[in-house]
Amino acid sequence: METVTLKDIAKALNLSTSTVSRALRDSYEINENTKKKVAEYAKKVRYVPNPIALSLKDNKTKAIGVIVPEIANNFFSQAINGIEDEAYSRGYHVVICQSHESLEREKENFRHLFARKVDGVLISLSGTSKDINHILEYSENDFSVVFFDRVPENESFHKVVANNVAGAFNATEYLIKQGKKRIAHITSPQSLSISQERLEGYRKALETHGIVFDESLVKYCGFDPEEAFLAIDNLIDSQNPDAFFICSDRLALNCYEVLQKRYENKINDMMFFGFTNLNVSHLFRPQLSTVVQPAYEMGMQAAKILLDKLESKKKNQEYEKIVLETYLKIS
C-alpha cells in the first residue's frame, strides 16, 4: 500500500497543500466545511502524518527516552508502566533503553537517544555511574533530563525518589521490635544514592533503639550474584546475624538462592526484610517482608515533570525534588 501524502489529498479535493495542512491542524483560518471535507477524506484514505516531517517542522519528535538499569527488575517495569501511561495520555511515545548497570552502555544509550532527537530523557543511574559528566554535556545544551530512583547529588536537575531513609528505618525498627539485635544489611554499591539513604535509615533505627552500629554486619555487593553469595557466607560464618535487611529486589533473590542451597538448616529462626517490589515476596521461605516503593507513581511523576518542562514556555524553572512515601508489607 502506497503512503498517502498531503499532496495526494490536496490534488483529490482540488485544494492547496497548505490548506489541507491547516485544515488537519484545525486552524481557525480554514472554514468548518473545508475542515470536515478534508478530515473525512483523510480518514477514508487512511492518511497518517509523517512524524519525521512534523519533527523537522516543529523541532519536536513527541518522543521521550527512558534509561533504566534493567527492565526485568520488577520495580523498573512498574515505573515504566507509569511513565508510558503519562506519556501516551499526552500524545508522546516512549523509547526504552537498558544500561545493564554499565556506565559505557549508559553513555551509548544517551548518544543514541540524542541522535534520535527525542525531546528529553528520564533516567535511573547505573550502578557504575560515579559521576554524571556524560549527562551534563547534554543538559548544558538545553536537553531536558529528569532523574528518578537512583539520582545524583547535583542540584541542577529535577528528581523523583522514594523516601529511602524512612523506609529503611521502619524496616529495621520492625526487626528490632521482633527481638532482633544483630541485623545484617546487604546492599548495593556505595556510590548509589539508594544505598547511601537506606544505610542511613538502618543506622538511625539502630541508634534510636540503643544498638551499636557494627560495620562488619554491612556488606556492599556489585552485580555479580557471586558477590551476594560470598557476603552471605561471610556473615553467617563469622558474624552470627539473627536477621537480614536486604537493599533491593536483585539482592533479595541472590541472597535467597544461596541461603536455601547452603544454609537451609540455619535460617529457620532468622527474619528477612527487603526493599523490593516483588509481587511474590509472600511466597518466599523463610518469609520475606518488604519495604514497598510507589514505583508506578514514581514513573508517572517523573514523566509529568519532564513533559510539563517540555511544554512550558518558561525557560528557567526551579528544580524540584519529589519524595514519595513507602510502606511496609509484612509477610
Disulfide bonds with the S-S distance in Angstrom:
none
